[in-house]
Amino acid sequence: MKGSRPEQAILSRDTDMSKTDETRAVIEGMVDGLNDHRIDDIGAFFAESFRWMGNQGCGSKTGLQEFQDNWQRPFQAAFSDKVCVDEARLFMGEWAAAFGRQEATHSGDFMGVAATGKRIEIRYMDFWKVEQGRITDNWVMVDFPHVLDQLGRDVFQGEGWEAFDRGEKTPPRPAS
């Protein structure tokens, strides 16, 4: 990169490291709540005005009610017997991050795909900010293309870069 570089990690640079244990307790309790399929009382872990910022296909939710109505309820309608498994968690002051998978049964309509009854894996990454004992921000990446692939729909219509990994296509190179 030539010239000046953009400032990095602006949001987390001044985090209060004394809050790490409190953040850990909130996140661990919230994940247990999600595994118990709690919706109506999940606000015990989230601020009323929290922001949930998902990748394309997931949408962005402003506030607890939108999160419950536009994420939790449709997600649980599409996937039952859901278990969340964080494979790694990181805690730093008011910040936490995790990645992992949910294992679930496709039991309802999901993005136009009728229930298949298949047991699938839903990969995700989460980044949270916890303030005053509640999650105030949640950046989320849920691998919906992988979910849809397991349900028989290739959203990349054969153009996914997995073809490079399988040696089926030659990856292009940048001009020097």
Disulfide bonds with the S-S distance in Angstrom:
none
